[in-house]
Amino acid sequence: MTESNYSFTTKINGDLFTVRGNTIDEFVNHLVDAHAAHGAVRSLQGMQTAPVINAPTTHEEAAYVIAAAGMNPQVIQTSTPSIEVLQDKYGNEWTYGHPDAPDLPDGRGKYAKKKGISKAGKSYTGWFDPSKGPKPFRPGASEAETIWVK
């Protein structure tokens, strides 16, 4: 198992609690999930003085949550997300972490670029909801609409 690019670890009642992600978007999504599952970072830390805040949706907000919990936001590693190309079971090529990828409309991160051959034998390229691809990705309330590349 390789180490995630982004990681936040704290102690809760003597146990370690870690939130990780390979990309900043994945890290923030996991932090949002942890925040929703446990109420607020201040309750995780048992801190009564931390401000009440909404679940973070950006890495800046996530850094604020970490700072509000009395942690140094520098624990978020600042390595550049890498481009990852995977093939699905149909032979389509999925590119994650593409620098030109548009943001998903629901804020879960960025689209994944997909290249493939249609049933009619024509090649296509488009920006697809990454939860439909071969890499695990948190699904949204609804699937993001495909953006076709011409």
C-alpha positions in Angstrom: 0.0 0.0 0.0 1.4 3.4 -1.0 1.1 6.4 1.3 -1.6 8.9 0.4 -0.5 12.4 -0.8 -2.7 14.1 1.8 -3.2 13.0 5.4 -4.5 14.3 8.7 -4.2 12.3 11.9 -5.4 13.2 15.3 -6.1 11.4 18.6 -9.6 10.8 19.8 -10.0 9.3 23.2 -6.6 7.8 23.0 -7.1 6.3 19.5 -5.6 7.6 16.3 -8.1 8.9 13.7 -6.8 9.5 10.1 -8.3 11.1 7.0 -6.4 10.4 3.8 -6.7 11.1 0.1 -4.6 10.7 -3.0 -5.8 14.0 -4.4 -6.8 17.2 -2.6 -10.3 16.7 -3.8 -10.4 13.1 -2.5 -8.9 14.2 0.8 -11.5 17.0 1.2 -14.3 14.6 0.3 -13.1 12.2 3.0 -12.8 15.0 5.5 -16.3 16.1 4.6 -17.5 12.6 5.2 -15.7 12.3 8.5 -17.1 15.7 9.5 -20.6 14.6 8.7 -20.3 11.3 10.4 -18.9 12.7 13.6 -20.7 16.1 13.9 -17.8 18.5 14.0 -14.0 18.4 14.4 -14.4 20.1 17.8 -16.5 17.2 19.1 -13.9 14.8 17.8 -11.3 16.6 19.7 -13.5 17.1 22.8 -12.9 20.9 22.4 -15.7 23.1 23.6 -14.2 26.3 22.4 -13.7 25.6 18.7 -16.1 27.6 16.5 -19.0 25.7 14.9 -18.5 25.5 11.2 -20.2 23.9 8.2 -18.6 20.9 6.5 -15.6 22.0 4.4 -15.9 22.0 0.6 -12.5 23.3 -0.4 -9.0 22.6 0.7 -8.8 26.1 2.2 -11.9 25.4 4.3 -10.5 22.0 5.3 -7.3 23.7 6.5 -9.5 26.1 8.5 -11.2 23.1 10.1 -7.9 21.5 11.0 -6.6 24.8 12.4 -9.9 25.3 14.4 -9.3 21.9 16.0 -5.9 23.2 17.3 -3.9 21.4 14.6 -1.3 22.9 12.3 -2.8 23.0 8.7 0.6 22.3 7.4 -0.1 18.6 8.0 -1.8 18.7 4.6 1.0 17.6 2.2 1.2 20.0 -0.8 2.5 17.6 -3.4 1.0 18.0 -6.9 -1.7 15.5 -7.7 -0.5 13.1 -10.4 -2.2 12.2 -13.5 -3.5 8.6 -13.4 -4.6 6.7 -16.4 -6.6 3.4 -16.0 -8.4 1.1 -18.3 -11.9 -0.1 -17.5 -13.2 -3.6 -18.3 -14.3 -2.5 -21.7 -10.9 -1.2 -22.7 -11.8 2.5 -22.3 -9.1 4.8 -21.1 -9.9 6.9 -18.0 -7.6 9.8 -17.0 -7.8 11.1 -13.4 -6.1 14.2 -12.2 -6.0 15.8 -15.7 -4.9 19.5 -15.3 -7.6 20.6 -17.7 -10.5 18.7 -16.1 -13.5 20.8 -15.3 -15.0 20.9 -11.8 -17.9 18.6 -11.1 -21.1 20.7 -10.6 -21.7 19.3 -7.1 -18.2 20.1 -5.8 -17.0 16.5 -5.3 -13.9 17.2 -7.3 -13.0 17.1 -11.0 -14.3 15.2 -14.0 -12.3 12.2 -15.4 -11.4 12.2 -19.1 -12.6 9.1 -20.9 -11.5 7.9 -24.3 -13.2 4.9 -26.0 -14.8 3.3 -29.0 -18.6 3.3 -29.4 -20.6 0.3 -30.3 -20.8 1.7 -33.8 -17.0 1.7 -34.0 -16.5 5.5 -33.7 -13.9 6.9 -31.2 -15.1 9.4 -28.6 -13.6 11.5 -25.9 -15.4 13.3 -23.1 -15.4 14.4 -19.5 -17.3 11.9 -17.4 -18.4 11.6 -13.8 -15.4 9.8 -12.2 -17.6 7.6 -10.0 -18.5 5.7 -13.3 -14.9 4.8 -14.0 -12.5 2.1 -12.7 -11.1 4.1 -9.9 -13.0 4.3 -6.6 -14.7 7.8 -6.3 -17.5 9.0 -4.1 -20.8 9.1 -6.1 -22.8 12.2 -5.9 -26.6 12.6 -5.3 -26.9 12.4 -9.1 -24.6 11.6 -11.9 -22.8 14.6 -13.4 -23.7 15.2 -17.1 -21.0 14.2 -19.6 -19.1 17.0 -21.4 -18.2 15.8 -24.9 -14.9 16.8 -26.4 -15.1 17.6 -30.1 
